[in-house]
Amino acid sequence: MKSALEIALENTKDIVAQDDPNALSKEAKKTIRDINKEYNARVAEIEVRMSSKVREMQGQYSQQELQEVLPSLLDQFRVEKDRINAERKEKVDAEIEKDASGKEKV
């Protein structure tokens, strides 16, 4: 008896690979890489600030006070990271849309 994988391979052996019409151009890929670099750096900056702030607070607050204050501080940083990631997604999506609309005109 053949496995599902063997059957699937037999069924797809005659399929010829074609260019993906949705594939991004080299320019779009580079732009998206640059966008991701920029936003990865911004997120890393936030994480460094957060770590620094937590270390600073550890020297100023008791353990109990930290447990009370830390969740709201972490929420603030999470909201900021989410905002930055949403902004990144908008820029990447805009670049993908721009690339796709450029191909339609050709």
PESULNOR-V978365 format. One record per residue. N is the residue number from 1. RES is the residue in one small letter. PSI is psi in whole degrees, 0 to 359 (* if undefined). BURIAL is + if it has 9 or more other ideal C-beta (glycine too) atoms within 8 Angstrom, else -. Layout:
BEGIN
n = (N	N)
res = (RES	RES)
psi = (PSI	PSI)
burial = (BURIAL	BURIAL)
END
This chain:
BEGIN
n = (1	2	3	4	5	6	7	8	9	10	11	12	13	14	15	16	17	18	19	20	21	22	23	24	25	26	27	28	29	30	31	32	33	34	35	36	37	38	39	40	41	42	43	44	45	46	47	48	49	50	51	52	53	54	55	56	57	58	59	60	61	62	63	64	65	66	67	68	69	70	71	72	73	74	75	76	77	78	79	80	81	82	83	84	85	86	87	88	89	90	91	92	93	94	95	96	97	98	99	100	101	102	103	104	105	106)
res = (m	k	s	a	l	e	i	a	l	e	n	t	k	d	i	v	a	q	d	d	p	n	a	l	s	k	e	a	k	k	t	i	r	d	i	n	k	e	y	n	a	r	v	a	e	i	e	v	r	m	s	s	k	v	r	e	m	q	g	q	y	s	q	q	e	l	q	e	v	l	p	s	l	l	d	q	f	r	v	e	k	d	r	i	n	a	e	r	k	e	k	v	d	a	e	i	e	k	d	a	s	g	k	e	k	v)
psi = (138	147	166	324	316	319	316	320	319	319	336	2	335	359	131	132	138	160	137	118	342	2	143	151	163	322	317	319	318	317	317	320	317	318	313	321	312	313	329	320	319	320	318	321	317	317	322	315	318	312	318	316	319	316	318	318	327	329	342	335	156	168	319	317	321	317	332	322	325	317	319	325	316	323	319	314	322	317	318	318	318	320	316	318	326	320	318	313	319	316	318	314	321	321	320	316	317	317	317	318	331	327	328	329	337	*)
burial = (-	-	-	-	-	-	+	-	-	-	-	-	-	-	-	-	-	-	-	-	-	-	-	+	+	-	-	+	+	-	+	+	-	-	+	+	-	-	+	-	-	+	+	-	-	+	+	-	+	+	-	-	+	+	-	-	+	-	-	-	-	-	-	-	-	+	-	-	+	+	-	-	+	+	-	-	+	-	-	+	+	-	-	+	+	-	+	+	-	-	+	+	-	-	+	+	-	+	+	+	-	+	+	-	-	-)
END
